Amino acid sequence: MSALACDCHAHVIAEDTARYPFTSDRSYTPPPAPEGAYLAMLEALGLQRGVLVQPSIYGTDNRYMRQVLAHHPDRLRGVAVIDATISNAELERMHAEGVRGVRINALFRGGVALESMEQIAARIAPFGWHMQFLIDVARGLELLPRMARLGCVVVIDHMGYLTPADVQNTSALKTLAGYVAGEGWWIKLSGAYRLVQNLQDMWQVTPLAQAFIHANPQRVVWGSDWPHVAVQNMPNTTDLLSMLAKWAPDEVMRQRILVQNPAVLYNFT
């Protein structure tokens, strides 16, 4: 594995649910995935860096993710969930702890609604943070022009939740790839197992991943999506990383996806 390779999408879930309670308005209740287990996963994959994404189960309570970030300031970065009422002082503290973006989740309850994206974009602008979206692009194409006007860097989770069938339905794929190529949007090559009916069909995602790499190789990153919440068929995280070799057979390209691109997006030194 390349030195300083980065898993750009994972979650941590505290064991102590009394100290870190889940929001009552949530779509799923996951088992614990604490700091130690997360670090063990990175070590098993041979990854030196990681990006933690606030899961929807905590709403805007980012405390556990921030605690883990504070323990590993050189190794980890974070993507928080906030609302527009957050204070500048709190944003400054989060930036110092390693937060570099915020997430809008349109697929699971507990996240922040799309309606607030403009207000939140204005709040994060002074910090140079990006806005990450978990959306089904094929069902929300009308949102993309609005997202392009936010004035901040846009990151799309899980390949826009497009499916192998969307490789044939060229409208959604071409539109999103156009924003990646022309507007510099970022794509996370993650969640392949969420885009197919069965785990053995994950290979069908290869043309989709390659379309985004081809659109703009400087704007793609890879993520494990560990600990794979809210799914019935649990994927093997090592298999998910191995898929990147099929998506990007060229070693130099994989180095870009795993090392150089994350360093740019997440401000690793």
Secondary structure, 3 states (H helix, E strand, C coil): CCCCCEEEEECCECCCCCCCCCCCCCCCCCCCECHHHHHHHHHHHCCCEEEEECCHHHCCCCHHHHHHHHHCCCCEEEEECCCCCCCHHHHHHHHHHCEEEEEEECCCCCCCCHHHHHHHHHHHHHHCCEEEEECCHHHCHHHHHHHHCCCCCEEEHHHHHCCHHHHCCHHHHHHHHHHHHHCCCEEEECCHHHCCCCHHHHHHHHHHHHHHHHHCHHHEEECCCECCCCCCCCCCHHHHHHHHHHHCCCHHHHHHHHHHHHHHHCCCC
